[in-house]
């Protein structure tokens, strides 16, 4: 899926870019140039610069301003839903009538600085997804394959409405971690073929467009780079110039798990050593305390024993004296 991109070139720069990649656009005026304005957060419903294919052998590719989100020529909706058909799967585009009728002579290419895609936040408990900006390594524009249609002006609505849809493909392996779909990117050869005038024999309708798309849908996208951006750009109305500026994810601001584990292990070892030292100190103090108590108890025991011995000795002597006196008192005198 491709539902958000960046097309931020100023008007003159956009015109120079189109002329550099599709030289024939120099020969044609920019249709609805006054409706174009740079978009740092381009989404369906916004106007964008688009190069449409040559309509005939006598025609050349031209730069137009069209609205993103296909509205068919037969639509009578005065307030169309531009999110309904902003993408078309390249695998089935030739088998669905709404798109296949456009393949022969209503192809277009959209130059963008890059596109945005979302993936789950690194912290699973966070509900909002993390946006990433995908762009070319050398910051050259990406040319996205598209189809366009023109609805005639309706009563009460001035002028025709030109709209487009972007073709998508299975994602290249390098981006599979981010999403399962991506826009079809046109290389230089694909861009020229895609914008070429239709084959008057009708062969172009059956072969050329789909051959080009199928080839471009297998490109490896080796030149693509990406980085996380602020979640502010997830809001459709956010047009700050920083939409594509890289940000540092919270996990990158924290020490790595290995470093954290190593530090915790070191702290644990240090804590264990400290605990061991403290334990040993406490044991030593306890032993000293117990020894002191033992000494005190021993000294007390000795004192008590000595006292008891003294009392016992004193007690044994006093009854002996008393006994001696009694014996002396009651013994008969030896004199008659």
Phi and psi in degrees as a GROMACS rama.xvg file:
@    title "Ramachandran Plot"
@    xaxis  label "Phi"
@    yaxis  label "Psi"
@TYPE xy
-134.734  104.377  UNK-2
-120.564  3.41071  UNK-3
-152.497  135.652  UNK-4
-149.139  179.392  UNK-5
-125.178  124.705  UNK-6
-134.732  82.6778  UNK-7
-107.136  8.05049  UNK-8
-69.5125  142.667  UNK-9
-66.5577  165.079  UNK-10
-55.5394  -50.6869  UNK-11
-64.1252  -41.3847  UNK-12
-64.8416  -38.0594  UNK-13
-64.7597  -41.0894  UNK-14
-65.6102  -40.1704  UNK-15
-65.0571  -40.6363  UNK-16
-61.2634  -46.9565  UNK-17
-61.7067  -40.9579  UNK-18
-68.0774  -31.8809  UNK-19
-72.1022  -38.1524  UNK-20
-92.6932  -30.2341  UNK-21
-130.071  83.0372  UNK-22
-52.7435  -29.6223  UNK-23
-67.4914  -15.584  UNK-24
-66.3566  -17.3149  UNK-25
-64.8036  -25.5129  UNK-26
-85.6416  -5.37869  UNK-27
-123.801  141.789  UNK-28
-70.2253  154.4  UNK-29
-79.0216  112.999  UNK-30
-75.6151  128.223  UNK-31
60.3523  39.37  UNK-32
-57.6227  -35.7607  UNK-33
-65.6796  -16.5148  UNK-34
-88.4947  -8.16752  UNK-35
-84.0224  140.877  UNK-36
-149.45  144.027  UNK-37
-58.2654  141.027  UNK-38
-127.243  121.624  UNK-39
-87.0526  -10.5153  UNK-40
-145.619  73.1584  UNK-41
-78.8259  131.501  UNK-42
-144.065  167.169  UNK-43
-52.3811  138.402  UNK-44
100.036  -15.6659  UNK-45
-92.5815  153.238  UNK-46
-84.0437  142.246  UNK-47
-141.693  157.299  UNK-48
-78.6977  129.883  UNK-49
-137.495  139.213  UNK-50
-101.265  116.282  UNK-51
-90.3546  154.747  UNK-52
-70.0456  162.828  UNK-53
-64.0538  132.692  UNK-54
-79.6944  -21.5335  UNK-55
-154.628  175.912  UNK-56
-63.6844  -25.4877  UNK-57
-91.4086  -4.67945  UNK-58
-100.066  166.56  UNK-59
-129.935  161.498  UNK-60
-60.8823  147.034  UNK-61
-140.471  155.74  UNK-62
-90.0763  128.504  UNK-63
-129.26  158.642  UNK-64
-103.574  118.786  UNK-65
-127.48  162.945  UNK-66
-95.7725  135.067  UNK-67
-77.0432  128.766  UNK-68
117  98.5925  UNK-69
-62.3285  132.73  UNK-70
-123.899  121.955  UNK-71
-68.0338  157.472  UNK-72
-61.7996  -27.1592  UNK-73
-88.767  -4.07732  UNK-74
-67.5805  138.817  UNK-75
-114.419  9.98178  UNK-76
-72.1756  121.195  UNK-77
-76.5401  -19.5639  UNK-78
-128.1  73.4768  UNK-79
-67.7314  152.689  UNK-80
-89.9464  104.147  UNK-81
-76.4104  -9.42671  UNK-82
-86.4019  -8.73045  UNK-83
-70.6342  -40.7208  UNK-84
-135.136  55.9168  UNK-85
-86.2921  -14.6809  UNK-86
-130.421  155.013  UNK-87
-140.319  131.839  UNK-88
-73.3475  125.994  UNK-89
-66.246  -24.2934  UNK-90
-67.8794  -26.2135  UNK-91
-122.701  5.28764  UNK-92
-62.4456  -27.4638  UNK-93
-87.3031  -3.67285  UNK-94
-110.519  -6.30236  UNK-95
-104.7  121.81  UNK-96
-55.8483  -36.5516  UNK-97
-62.5752  -26.641  UNK-98
-105.939  -38.0332  UNK-99
-61.3601  -31.9307  UNK-100
-67.1808  -16.6734  UNK-101
-92.8014  -12.2499  UNK-102
-64.0144  -33.1938  UNK-103
-73.1609  -46.8416  UNK-104
-142.428  22.2125  UNK-105
-133.081  50.0557  UNK-106
-94.835  156.806  UNK-107
-152.372  167.2  UNK-108
-134.501  137.683  UNK-109
-114.624  115.552  UNK-110
-82.9335  126.153  UNK-111
-132.58  157.484  UNK-112
-72.1135  -33.3864  UNK-113
176.46  179.858  UNK-114
-134.661  163.865  UNK-115
-112.268  146.883  UNK-116
-144.517  157.281  UNK-117
-120.448  149.19  UNK-118
-139.509  167.534  UNK-119
-59.3792  143.701  UNK-120
-61.0601  149.031  UNK-121
-60.7189  -29.2586  UNK-122
-98.4759  110.283  UNK-123
-59.2404  -25.7468  UNK-124
-75.0025  -14.1919  UNK-125
-80.9211  125.69  UNK-126
-79.2893  -33.2738  UNK-127
-74.0038  139.799  UNK-128
-82.1543  158.076  UNK-129
-94.6389  120.093  UNK-130
-81.074  147.351  UNK-131
-126.944  146.917  UNK-132
-106.64  126.254  UNK-133
-110.811  130.409  UNK-134
-152.723  172.456  UNK-135
-76.8998  148.654  UNK-136
-57.9054  -39.8723  UNK-137
-93.3185  10.5869  UNK-138
62.9393  18.1878  UNK-139
-70.3707  156.473  UNK-140
-68.806  155.551  UNK-141
-99.1375  133.038  UNK-142
-101.764  115.482  UNK-143
-98.9769  131.902  UNK-144
-74.3308  138.122  UNK-145
-148.864  174.064  UNK-146
-129.301  146.666  UNK-147
-129.876  162.292  UNK-148
-142.39  159.822  UNK-149
-127.766  118.359  UNK-150
-97.5329  128.237  UNK-151
-60.6377  157.06  UNK-152
-61.3715  137.228  UNK-153
-95.1305  162.93  UNK-154
-60.376  126.562  UNK-155
87.1042  -5.93043  UNK-156
-120.299  121.637  UNK-157
-77.8679  129.566  UNK-158
73.2874  165.361  UNK-159
-74.0374  158.819  UNK-160
-112.408  115.461  UNK-161
-99.0684  123.162  UNK-162
-132.594  162.867  UNK-163
-143.095  161.685  UNK-164
-127.695  153.337  UNK-165
-103.752  138.522  UNK-166
-83.0923  140.573  UNK-167
-121.764  162.175  UNK-168
-138.864  170.711  UNK-169
-61.9424  139.969  UNK-170
-67.2361  146.015  UNK-171
-65.6828  150.614  UNK-172
-56.0328  -35.3118  UNK-173
-64.5733  -23.5847  UNK-174
-108.607  7.02456  UNK-175
-61.7133  -26.4261  UNK-176
-68.7376  -22.6412  UNK-177
-92.8533  -42.6028  UNK-178
-163.056  165.943  UNK-179
-95.5345  -5.08525  UNK-180
-132.383  159.172  UNK-181
-153.756  160.953  UNK-182
-68.1508  154.003  UNK-183
-77.8922  118.288  UNK-184
-96.4866  130.061  UNK-185
-94.7088  124.668  UNK-186
-80.3906  -177.598  UNK-187
-58.658  -44.1779  UNK-188
-66.8464  -43.7883  UNK-189
-64.1983  -37.1272  UNK-190
-62.199  -46.0452  UNK-191
-65.1641  -41.4722  UNK-192
-66.8543  -41.5642  UNK-193
-66.9781  -31.1669  UNK-194
-97.9096  2.0592  UNK-195
-67.1449  154.575  UNK-196
-62.0791  148.999  UNK-197
-65.0533  148.38  UNK-198
-74.8425  123.243  UNK-199
-64.1835  -18.502  UNK-200
-80.6598  -12.7006  UNK-201
92.1819  -8.40899  UNK-202
-62.4794  -34.6213  UNK-203
-58.9769  -33.8076  UNK-204
-67.0587  -37.2187  UNK-205
-87.4018  -29.2518  UNK-206
-121.646  -54.4848  UNK-207
-57.3003  -54.109  UNK-208
-59.5428  -46.6935  UNK-209
-70.5559  -32.6714  UNK-210
-62.9727  -43.6311  UNK-211
-63.0615  -47.2331  UNK-212
-64.6651  -43.7217  UNK-213
-65.0208  -34.728  UNK-214
-69.619  -47.4583  UNK-215
-67.1113  -26.0581  UNK-216
-73.941  -7.0131  UNK-217
-109.202  2.80703  UNK-218
-62.759  144.288  UNK-219
-80.9268  -10.3141  UNK-220
57.7718  40.2371  UNK-221
-64.4565  -25.6784  UNK-222
-86.4489  -0.174878  UNK-223
-79.9664  138.541  UNK-224
-127.379  164.226  UNK-225
-152.946  159.844  UNK-226
-158.196  155.222  UNK-227
-71.4708  148.122  UNK-228
-129.227  172.193  UNK-229
-64.2395  142.609  UNK-230
-70.1392  -8.34297  UNK-231
-60.462  -33.967  UNK-232
-73.3869  -5.51714  UNK-233
-67.4623  -21.8558  UNK-234
-75.8614  131.131  UNK-235
-60.7177  -32.1652  UNK-236
-91.2866  3.28356  UNK-237
-80.1545  122.105  UNK-238
-125.954  27.4712  UNK-239
-63.8327  149.624  UNK-240
-69.0992  -7.42787  UNK-241
-97.0757  12.969  UNK-242
-57.3842  -34.2643  UNK-243
-104.364  7.75876  UNK-244
-73.1902  135.26  UNK-245
-67.2201  146.128  UNK-246
-125.028  160.603  UNK-247
-96.9478  123.067  UNK-248
-67.4744  152.854  UNK-249
-57.6824  -36.8054  UNK-250
-66.3739  -28.263  UNK-251
-77.6982  -20.1545  UNK-252
-79.9414  -20.989  UNK-253
-89.7949  154.736  UNK-254
-63.4109  153.278  UNK-255
-63.8614  159.438  UNK-256
-59.8742  -40.1133  UNK-257
-63.5788  -44.9953  UNK-258
-65.4156  -41.0038  UNK-259
-63.0596  -43.0328  UNK-260
-62.9834  -42.8657  UNK-261
-62.3608  -42.0091  UNK-262
-67.6057  -41.1875  UNK-263
-63.8181  -38.681  UNK-264
-64.5343  -43.8924  UNK-265
-62.5976  -41.7878  UNK-266
-64.1746  -39.0225  UNK-267
-64.1567  -43.7078  UNK-268
-63.0237  -44.2889  UNK-269
-62.5332  -40.974  UNK-270
-64.3153  -41.0055  UNK-271
-63.3756  -42.2846  UNK-272
-63.3088  -43.5695  UNK-273
-63.9446  -42.8666  UNK-274
-61.8757  -41.1436  UNK-275
-63.5806  -43.0899  UNK-276
-63.9413  -44.0107  UNK-277
-62.5075  -42.5061  UNK-278
-61.791  -43.6825  UNK-279
-63.8698  -42.0115  UNK-280
-62.1658  -44.5649  UNK-281
-62.9872  -38.8152  UNK-282
-64.9217  -41.4391  UNK-283
-62.732  -44.8268  UNK-284
-63.6567  -39.9441  UNK-285
-63.435  -40.6007  UNK-286
-63.109  -43.4969  UNK-287
-62.5991  -41.8653  UNK-288
-64.0132  -44.0056  UNK-289
-63.4236  -39.2626  UNK-290
-62.8672  -41.0272  UNK-291
-63.4591  -44.3521  UNK-292
-62.8843  -40.7964  UNK-293
-62.6639  -43.369  UNK-294
-62.9216  -44.3451  UNK-295
-61.9536  -45.2957  UNK-296
-62.5663  -39.7427  UNK-297
-64.927  -47.1124  UNK-298
-60.5299  -40.619  UNK-299
-64.9839  -40.7839  UNK-300
-63.2417  -43.2615  UNK-301
-61.4163  -43.0741  UNK-302
-64.6404  -44.6329  UNK-303
-62.0415  -44.0414  UNK-304
-61.353  -42.5871  UNK-305
-63.0145  -42.0982  UNK-306
-63.895  -44.1802  UNK-307
-62.7854  -37.8389  UNK-308
-64.838  -41.983  UNK-309
-62.3454  -44.7383  UNK-310
-63.7981  -41.0779  UNK-311
-62.8427  -42.567  UNK-312
-66.815  -42.7105  UNK-313
-64.1708  -40.6024  UNK-314
-65.2151  -35.4891  UNK-315
-75.1316  -30.7642  UNK-316
-75.3854  -40.7635  UNK-317
-64.8426  -47.2015  UNK-318
-60.3863  -32.7104  UNK-319
-64.8201  -41.5603  UNK-320
-64.2772  -44.5751  UNK-321
-60.215  -43.462  UNK-322
-61.8801  -38.9293  UNK-323
-64.0631  -40.6482  UNK-324
-65.3778  -41.331  UNK-325
-63.9566  -44.4821  UNK-326
-61.212  -42.5477  UNK-327
-64.4105  -39.2267  UNK-328
-66.6983  -41.5258  UNK-329
-95.4376  -4.31283  UNK-330
-70.0651  136.646  UNK-331
-67.6771  145.942  UNK-332
-69.8042  148.493  UNK-333
-82.1619  -14.1246  UNK-334
-86.6521  144.346  UNK-335
